[in-house]
Amino acid sequence: MSKPYTEVIGDPIAHSKSPLIHGFWLEALGIEGAYRRAHVKPENLESFIADRRADPDWRGCNVTIPHKLAVMDLVDDPGDIRGTIGAMNTIVRQKDGSLIGTNTDAAGFYAPLAELDLEGAAVAVVGAGGAARAVLFALARAGVGHVTILNRSPLKAMGLLATFGLKGDVVALDTALPPVSLLVNSSSLGMAGQPPLDFDLSPLPEDAIVYDLVYAPLQTALLKAAEARGLDTVDGLDMLIGQAALAFELFFGRSPPEGRDDDLRALLTA
């Protein structure tokens, strides 16, 4: 007998810890279902979505690099994700068989920062892709001050500040860091198999926070450098688990089990 399943799609995808997270929750709650990885190259994205659309057991998928923008052309968008965040990371199959796209990254990113007062704070964000859009969306809602976007191609990032109503500037990746209160790496730099992210963190004040969305490896070179300076850090698992919790409820109609976060983190870092 077939059972419902979901998955995470991307290129590359072998590093993804999402199957461990969702599998842990499915087992803890006794839900009959599965969560898988699917390596989908950009040229195969459209046919992949078409195939899954025809599969009644498929509940949807999480979407990671590099598909968060392209997938918006292939599913319905009732929440106007295109007009707000501008990137989708979650596709959900509806009871009528239609597919809708949404974004759980923004809420997942912001969850570890929710108790902080970021109003008017200076922020630097590395990257200008789908993850950066979710980060900037959340930061705009938090009322941050001047935002510096660092990207390989400054031109690509120019429109993001205006898109989210933020004041700031866009500079090349090799530009010295400004003295910001929050530094966020939303790029794939520092991920296993990718070039390292090598910054001089000395311009950052002593109370700055360094937040790296990369989680493979969990202890990135950026976070190691921040900890060596005595700065507070947030690793990629915080956002990964936060966005996954929202997606899990959309896929399976249940919230993740409470009081199991320590067990889940132990599993993910084993």
Summary of the structure (lengths in Angstrom):
residues: 270
radius of gyration: 18.4
end to end distance: 32.9
largest distance: 59.2
contacts: 874
relative contact order: 0.14
helix: 34%
strand: 19%
